[in-house]
Amino acid sequence: MRDAGVATLAASPKGLRHSFGVTAFQAKVPPHLVQRWLGHASLRTTRRPIP
């Protein structure tokens, strides 16, 4: 992670997972696919707004 310049929360499994989901949405991946990839039962969880 250090070599890649990834630090703080993003340097954790949770941070990487979140970054993957956000990047998928930014790339216009359909929400139902992101939901499946992240293992969310509800699309509401997947599309939760970022505070």
C-alpha positions as CSV (number, residue, x, y, z in Angstrom):
1,M,0.0,0.0,0.0
2,R,2.8,2.4,0.8
3,D,4.5,1.8,-2.6
4,A,1.2,2.5,-4.3
5,G,0.6,5.7,-2.4
6,V,-2.5,4.4,-0.7
7,A,-2.8,5.6,2.9
8,T,-5.3,6.1,5.8
9,L,-8.7,4.3,5.7
10,A,-8.3,3.5,2.0
11,A,-5.4,1.2,3.0
12,S,-7.7,-1.3,4.6
13,P,-9.9,-4.0,3.2
14,K,-13.0,-1.9,3.9
15,G,-11.5,1.1,2.2
16,L,-10.5,-0.9,-0.9
17,R,-14.0,-2.4,-1.1
18,H,-15.6,1.0,-0.9
19,S,-13.2,2.4,-3.5
20,F,-14.0,-0.5,-5.8
21,G,-17.8,0.3,-5.5
22,V,-17.4,4.0,-6.0
23,T,-15.1,3.5,-9.0
24,A,-17.7,1.1,-10.5
25,F,-20.5,3.7,-10.1
26,Q,-18.3,6.4,-11.6
27,A,-17.6,4.1,-14.6
28,K,-21.4,3.8,-15.1
29,V,-21.6,0.1,-14.1
30,P,-25.3,-0.7,-13.6
31,P,-26.2,-0.5,-9.9
32,H,-27.6,-4.1,-9.8
33,L,-24.2,-5.4,-10.8
34,V,-22.3,-3.4,-8.2
35,Q,-24.9,-4.7,-5.7
36,R,-24.1,-8.3,-6.7
37,W,-20.4,-7.8,-6.7
38,L,-20.4,-6.2,-3.2
39,G,-22.8,-8.9,-1.9
40,H,-25.5,-6.5,-0.8
41,A,-28.9,-8.0,-0.3
42,S,-30.6,-4.6,-0.9
43,L,-29.9,-2.0,-3.6
44,R,-30.6,0.6,-0.9
45,T,-27.4,-0.5,0.9
46,T,-25.4,-0.3,-2.3
47,R,-26.6,3.2,-3.2
48,R,-26.2,4.7,0.2
49,P,-25.2,8.3,0.0
50,I,-21.7,9.2,1.2
51,P,-21.8,11.6,4.2
